[in-house]
Amino acid sequence: MYKRITTNTLQEMKLKNEKISMLTAYDFTFARIVDEANVDVILVGDSASNVIAGNETTLPITLDQMIYHASSVVKAVKRALVVVDLPFGSYQSDPKEALRSAIRIMKESGAHAVKLEGGSEIGESIDRIIKAGIPVMGHLGLTPQSIYKFGTYTVRAREEKEANLLVNNAKFLENIGCFAAVLEKIPSELSKKVTKETNFPIIGIGAGNHVDGQVLVLHDLLGLTHEFNPRFLRRYMDLNKTVKSAIKKYVGDIKSHDFPNKNEIY
């Protein structure tokens, strides 16, 4: 059991063929539970835009909001590596702005690394951030911040041209100094190829079982969300039903004058 997970730990795990577990968290309470359950990497994902703020896409969430969520998570974590998504608009247009955004996340939240979506097209931004001493995790395949360009959430890189580009971008991310990369919603054989042809950890979400680790959104895993049903999602609980049942019981106890009872008052 690793006492504290670092970027070096993940590299060791890959070399030992030990699978890496990664899960999202956005607040102190859930982050503490996730950390105590020995998850290796906690991602403060821009998916907070969907599951916390109720937006249709990840695009609306701001840098200030990501820092708020990240700082809440970091306070709870004692073991996991905390990685924070750079939100849409905070790194794509200007490498200097990308560095400023990454520095703000590290300084104001206390996180351990940042994650960016894209390959060589954002290479200068990644390079500046890494040279400033900030660890970077890459993200290829289905990149939700580019959803309006794709026009769909379907599997990416089925065609040879896009598959070759993805492999080249994965190698680019490794060579420029990223410590790991996420591959989202791509064919299993392609993720197998990327994992074999690179030496840094590859984390999959909807990318098959040949990768070095897996990541899911916490709210999906726990069954708090019901409207999202991709093939890659395994629900380990149905908290939507459980929590709703508890709240209905609470409401019923109030209405029936059962709560609070004589043992629950001062």
C-alpha positions as CSV (number, residue, x, y, z in Angstrom):
1,M,0.0,0.0,0.0
2,Y,1.4,3.4,-1.0
3,K,1.4,6.0,1.7
4,R,1.2,8.9,-0.6
5,I,0.6,8.9,-4.4
6,T,2.8,11.0,-6.6
7,T,3.5,11.2,-10.3
8,N,6.4,8.9,-9.7
9,T,4.2,6.4,-7.9
10,L,2.0,6.2,-11.0
11,Q,5.1,5.4,-13.2
12,E,6.1,2.7,-10.7
13,M,2.6,1.2,-10.9
14,K,2.8,1.1,-14.7
15,L,6.1,-0.7,-14.5
16,K,4.8,-3.2,-12.0
17,N,1.6,-3.7,-14.1
18,E,-0.4,-2.5,-11.2
19,K,-3.7,-0.9,-12.3
20,I,-4.3,2.7,-11.4
21,S,-7.7,3.8,-9.9
22,M,-8.9,7.3,-10.6
23,L,-12.2,8.9,-9.6
24,T,-13.7,12.4,-9.6
25,A,-14.6,14.4,-6.6
26,Y,-15.7,18.0,-6.2
27,D,-16.2,18.7,-2.5
28,F,-14.6,18.0,0.9
29,T,-17.1,15.3,2.1
30,F,-17.0,13.0,-0.9
31,A,-13.2,13.6,-1.4
32,R,-12.5,12.4,2.1
33,I,-14.5,9.2,1.4
34,V,-12.9,8.6,-1.9
35,D,-9.4,9.1,-0.5
36,E,-10.1,6.8,2.5
37,A,-11.2,4.2,0.0
38,N,-7.7,4.2,-1.4
39,V,-8.4,5.6,-4.8
40,D,-5.0,6.5,-6.3
41,V,-5.9,9.7,-8.3
42,I,-8.7,12.1,-7.6
43,L,-9.7,14.2,-10.5
44,V,-11.4,17.5,-9.8
45,G,-13.0,17.4,-13.2
46,D,-14.7,20.1,-15.2
47,S,-17.5,17.5,-15.2
48,A,-18.5,19.5,-12.1
49,S,-20.2,21.8,-14.7
50,N,-22.6,18.9,-15.4
51,V,-23.1,17.0,-12.2
52,I,-22.8,19.9,-9.7
53,A,-23.9,23.0,-11.7
54,G,-26.4,21.3,-14.0
55,N,-25.0,22.6,-17.3
56,E,-25.4,20.7,-20.5
57,T,-21.7,20.7,-21.3
58,T,-18.4,21.3,-19.4
59,L,-17.8,24.6,-21.2
60,P,-19.5,27.1,-18.8
61,I,-17.5,26.3,-15.7
62,T,-14.9,29.0,-14.9
63,L,-11.4,28.9,-13.5
64,D,-12.6,30.5,-10.2
65,Q,-15.2,27.7,-9.8
66,M,-12.6,25.0,-10.6
67,I,-10.3,26.5,-7.9
68,Y,-13.2,26.5,-5.4
69,H,-13.9,22.8,-6.0
70,A,-10.2,21.9,-6.0
71,S,-9.5,23.7,-2.7
72,S,-12.4,21.9,-1.1
73,V,-11.1,18.5,-2.3
74,V,-7.4,19.1,-1.4
75,K,-8.4,19.8,2.3
76,A,-9.8,16.3,2.5
77,V,-7.1,14.3,0.9
78,K,-4.2,12.6,2.6
79,R,-3.1,9.9,0.2
80,A,-4.4,10.4,-3.4
81,L,-2.8,12.5,-6.1
82,V,-5.1,15.4,-6.9
83,V,-5.4,16.5,-10.5
84,V,-7.5,19.5,-11.6
85,D,-8.9,20.1,-15.1
86,L,-8.0,23.4,-16.7
87,P,-11.5,24.7,-17.8
88,F,-12.4,25.7,-21.4
89,G,-11.0,29.1,-22.3
90,S,-8.2,29.1,-19.7
91,Y,-5.5,27.7,-21.9
92,Q,-6.4,27.2,-25.6
93,S,-5.8,30.7,-27.0
94,D,-2.6,31.9,-25.3
95,P,0.3,29.8,-23.7
96,K,1.0,32.6,-21.3
97,E,-2.7,32.6,-20.2
98,A,-2.4,28.8,-19.8
99,L,0.5,29.1,-17.5
100,R,-1.2,31.8,-15.5
101,S,-4.3,29.5,-15.1
102,A,-2.2,26.6,-14.0
103,I,-0.3,28.6,-11.5
104,R,-3.5,30.0,-10.0
105,I,-4.9,26.4,-9.6
106,M,-1.7,25.2,-7.9
107,K,-1.3,28.2,-5.6
108,E,-4.9,28.8,-4.7
109,S,-6.1,25.2,-4.3
110,G,-3.0,23.3,-3.3
111,A,-3.6,20.7,-6.0
112,H,-0.8,18.4,-7.3
113,A,-1.2,18.6,-11.1
114,V,-3.4,19.9,-13.9
115,K,-5.1,18.2,-16.9
116,L,-5.5,19.7,-20.3
117,E,-7.5,18.4,-23.3
118,G,-5.6,18.1,-26.6
119,G,-2.3,17.2,-28.3
120,S,0.3,19.0,-30.3
121,E,-2.1,21.9,-31.0
122,I,-1.7,23.0,-27.4
123,G,1.9,21.9,-27.2
124,E,3.3,25.3,-26.4
125,S,0.8,25.7,-23.5
126,I,1.8,22.3,-22.1
127,D,5.5,23.0,-22.5
128,R,5.2,26.3,-20.6
129,I,3.3,24.8,-17.7
130,I,5.7,21.8,-17.4
131,K,8.8,24.1,-17.5
132,A,7.3,26.1,-14.7
133,G,7.4,22.9,-12.6
134,I,3.7,22.0,-12.8
135,P,2.9,18.3,-13.6
136,V,0.6,17.9,-16.6
137,M,-1.8,15.1,-17.4
138,G,-3.0,14.9,-21.0
139,H,-6.4,14.0,-22.4
140,L,-7.1,12.6,-25.9
141,G,-9.9,10.9,-27.7
142,L,-13.3,12.3,-26.9
143,T,-12.5,15.7,-25.4
144,P,-15.7,17.1,-24.0
145,Q,-14.5,20.7,-24.2
146,S,-14.5,20.3,-28.0
147,I,-18.1,18.8,-28.1
148,Y,-19.4,21.5,-30.4
149,K,-16.6,20.7,-32.9
150,F,-17.3,17.0,-32.8
151,G,-21.1,17.5,-32.7
152,T,-21.6,14.2,-30.9
153,Y,-20.4,12.1,-27.9
154,T,-19.9,9.0,-30.0
155,V,-16.7,6.9,-30.0
156,R,-13.7,8.7,-31.4
157,A,-10.8,7.5,-33.6
158,R,-12.5,4.7,-35.4
159,E,-11.1,5.8,-38.7
160,E,-7.4,5.2,-39.5
161,K,-6.6,8.9,-40.0
162,E,-7.9,10.0,-36.6
163,A,-6.5,6.9,-34.9
164,N,-3.0,7.6,-36.3
165,L,-3.3,11.2,-35.1
166,L,-4.2,10.0,-31.6
167,V,-1.2,7.7,-31.4
168,N,1.1,10.5,-32.6
169,N,-0.4,12.9,-30.1
170,A,0.0,10.4,-27.2
171,K,3.7,10.1,-28.1
172,F,3.9,13.9,-28.3
173,L,2.4,14.3,-24.8
174,E,4.9,11.8,-23.4
175,N,7.9,13.4,-25.2
176,I,6.9,16.9,-24.1
177,G,6.9,15.7,-20.4
178,C,3.3,14.9,-19.4
179,F,3.3,12.4,-16.6
180,A,0.2,10.5,-17.8
181,A,-2.7,10.8,-20.2
182,V,-6.5,10.0,-20.2
183,L,-7.9,8.3,-23.3
184,E,-11.7,8.8,-23.5
185,K,-14.2,6.7,-25.5
186,I,-11.9,5.2,-28.2
187,P,-11.7,1.6,-29.5
188,S,-10.1,-0.9,-27.1
189,E,-7.5,-2.0,-29.7
190,L,-6.4,1.6,-30.2
191,S,-5.9,2.2,-26.5
192,K,-4.0,-1.1,-26.3
193,K,-1.6,0.2,-29.1
194,V,-1.1,3.5,-27.3
195,T,-0.4,1.9,-24.0
196,K,2.1,-0.5,-25.6
197,E,3.9,2.2,-27.6
198,T,4.3,4.7,-24.8
199,N,6.0,4.5,-21.5
200,F,3.9,6.8,-19.4
201,P,0.6,5.8,-17.6
202,I,-2.5,5.7,-19.7
203,I,-5.9,6.0,-17.9
204,G,-9.0,5.0,-19.7
205,I,-12.6,6.0,-19.6
206,G,-14.5,4.0,-22.2
207,A,-11.2,2.9,-23.7
208,G,-11.2,-0.8,-22.8
209,N,-9.1,-2.9,-20.3
210,H,-5.7,-2.8,-21.9
211,V,-4.8,0.6,-20.4
212,D,-2.9,1.2,-17.1
213,G,-5.9,2.4,-15.1
214,Q,-9.5,3.5,-15.2
215,V,-11.4,6.7,-14.3
216,L,-15.1,7.3,-13.8
217,V,-17.3,10.2,-12.6
218,L,-18.2,9.6,-8.9
219,H,-21.8,10.6,-9.3
220,D,-22.2,8.1,-12.2
221,L,-20.5,5.2,-10.3
222,L,-22.7,5.8,-7.2
223,G,-25.9,5.9,-9.3
224,L,-26.7,9.5,-8.3
225,T,-27.2,10.3,-11.9
226,H,-29.6,8.2,-14.0
227,E,-29.8,10.0,-17.3
228,F,-26.3,9.2,-18.4
229,N,-26.0,5.6,-19.6
230,P,-22.9,4.9,-21.7
231,R,-21.7,1.3,-22.3
232,F,-18.5,1.9,-20.3
233,L,-20.3,2.9,-17.1
234,R,-20.6,0.4,-14.3
235,R,-22.9,1.6,-11.5
236,Y,-21.9,0.2,-8.1
237,M,-24.9,1.6,-6.2
238,D,-28.3,3.2,-6.8
239,L,-27.9,6.2,-4.5
240,N,-30.5,8.1,-6.4
241,K,-33.2,5.6,-5.2
242,T,-31.6,5.2,-1.7
243,V,-31.3,8.9,-1.0
244,K,-34.7,9.7,-2.4
245,S,-36.2,7.0,-0.2
246,A,-34.5,8.4,2.9
247,I,-35.7,11.9,2.2
248,K,-39.3,10.7,1.6
249,K,-39.1,8.9,4.9
250,Y,-37.9,12.2,6.6
251,V,-40.8,14.1,5.0
252,G,-43.3,11.5,6.1
253,D,-42.0,11.5,9.7
254,I,-42.4,15.3,9.9
255,K,-45.9,15.1,8.4
256,S,-46.9,12.4,10.9
257,H,-45.5,14.3,13.9
258,D,-43.0,11.5,14.5
259,F,-39.9,13.7,14.0
260,P,-38.5,14.8,16.3
261,N,-39.6,12.4,19.0
262,K,-39.0,12.8,22.8
263,N,-35.5,11.3,22.4
264,E,-34.5,13.9,19.8
265,I,-35.4,17.1,21.7
266,Y,-33.7,19.1,24.5
